[in-house]
């Protein structure tokens, strides 16, 4: 279900299918990381055409993934990423949505790898505190399904608390924080 401030998704355009397009997934990632922008600004950032960017932003809006902030003037629309809501119990996906979800997850991993690689290449350009706290780490935890659910919710809460914590502060920089709770052990037998 989309957030209250986003348009109702078109019945023919599921969020997963909307994102199963390389430009759309990049547009949404750009808005999530860098904040609101116009189609022209997004086209420049992603090295694409404004017309294509506008078209794909409208498709993302139909799926409830982005919204027009209403702060633009005339034809200059300012877009922002919608805040996703988590379903209490996710519905089973049809085969097309399942394929779209799998493609999107792989695209997300590639996007993460690009960003992580850029950090590795340029970490030495940053002050020591940034070098110490940015980068890749992993933490092994042993949890039950209920504890995993609580851990995931708590991490999301921390990320939300820090989403705009440094806004307007000199020296503040945007940081992309990725969470990846991945099982190490094999799945339980049924």
N, C-alpha and C positions, 0 to 999 in steps of 0.2 A: 504494500500500500504506500502511495507517495506521501510526503509530508504535506501538511495542510496548506502551505504556501506555494505548492507546486501544482501545475496543471494535472488534471486527471489523465493518466496514460491512455493512449488510443488502444482499443481492444486488440488491434492487429499489430501493435508495436510493444512487445515486452521489453523491459529494460535490458535484459540479457541480449536479445536480438539487436536492439539499438546499439549496444556497445560492441557487437561482433563486427566492427568495421574499424580498421586501423586509425583513421582520422578521428572518428568519434571518441574512441578510447583515449586518444592523445588530447583531444579538446577537453574532455572531462578531467583528465589528470592535470592539465595545465591550469584549469580553473581551480581545482582543489589545492594545488600547491601554491599558485601565484595570486589567487584571488580573482575578483571580478574583472571582466575585460569586455571590449567590443569585439565584433567579428574581425575587424581590421587589425586590431592589436593581436588577436589570436593567430590570424593568418600570417602576420609578420613573425611571430614567435615560432610558429611551426613550419615556416617556409612553404606556405600553400597559398591558394587564391581566396580572396575574400568571398566570392560567390559560393564556392564550395563550402567554405567555413560557415557562412550564413545558413546554407541548406542543411548542413549536418547539425548545427546548433538547434534548428527548428525540430529536427528529428529527435534530438536528445530531449528537447522540451516536451514533445509529444509523449515521450516515454517517462516523463516526470523526473529526469535526471539533472536538468538545468532549468533555471528560471530567469526571466527577464526581471531585472531589479526595479524597473520603472523609473530609473534615474537618468536615462538617456534622453536626448532631445531629437525630435524629428525621427528620421530613419535610423539614427545612431542608437542602437539598443545596447544596453550593458547587461551582460550575462553573468550569472553566478552558479556554482554547483549547488544543487539541492542537497539537503541533509538527509541521508538515507535512514529509513526506519528499519529495524530488524523485526522480522516476524517471530512471534513466540514459537511457532512450530512451522518450519518451512514446508510449502506444498511440494509434492513430487514434480519434477520437471518433465515436460514432454521431450521427445528426442531432439527436436530442433533447439529448444532452450538448453538442454543438457550439452549439446555440441557447442552452442554459443558460449556457455559458461566455461567449458574446458578451454576453448580458444582464448577467451578473455583472461583466464588465469595464466595461461602460458605467455600471453602478451604482457601481462602485468609483471611476470617474472623477468622477461626480457627488458622491460622498462626499468625495473629495479636494478638489474645487472648493469645497465648503461649508467645509471646514476651512481651506483657503488663504484664502478670502474672509474668514473670521473673523479670521485672523491680520492681514490687511491692515487690517481695521477697527480692531483693537485693538493693533497693534504699538507705537504711541506710549505705551501704558500700561506697557511693559516697560523694564527698565534697558538702557542702551546696548549692553552686551555681547550681550544676548539679541537686540536689534534687529539687530546686526551679523551674527549667525550664524544666525538663523532667517529663514525666508522662502523665496522661490523663486530658484533659480539653474539654469543649464544649462551643461553642459560638452561641447563638441564633441570627439569622439575618432574616430580612424580605426583600425579593427581588422579582423582576419580573423575568421572564424567561431570558430576556436580561441581567439583572444584575447578575443572576446566572452564565450565560455563561462568563461574564467578571470576576466575582469572581474566577471561576474555572481556567481561563487562568492566572490571576494574581498570584494565589497560585502556579500554575505550574512554572511560571516565577521565583518566589522567590525560590522555591526548586531548580531549575536549577542553579540559581545564587550562591547558597550555596553548591551545589553538591560536589565540591572539594575545598572549601574555606580554610579549615584548613590543606590541604595536606602538609606534610613535616614540620609542626609546632609541636614542642614538646608540649605535653599535649593535643593535638587534639585527639578526639575519634570519631569513626563513630556513627551516630545517625540515626535510621530509623524513618523517618517522614511520617506519614500516613495522608491522607486527606480523609474525608468521609462526603460529602455533602448529608445529608439525609433529606428528607421532613418530617415535623412534621404534617402539615395539610393534610387532604385528597386530592386526585387528583381533578383537576377542572373537572366540568361536560362539556361534549361536546355538 
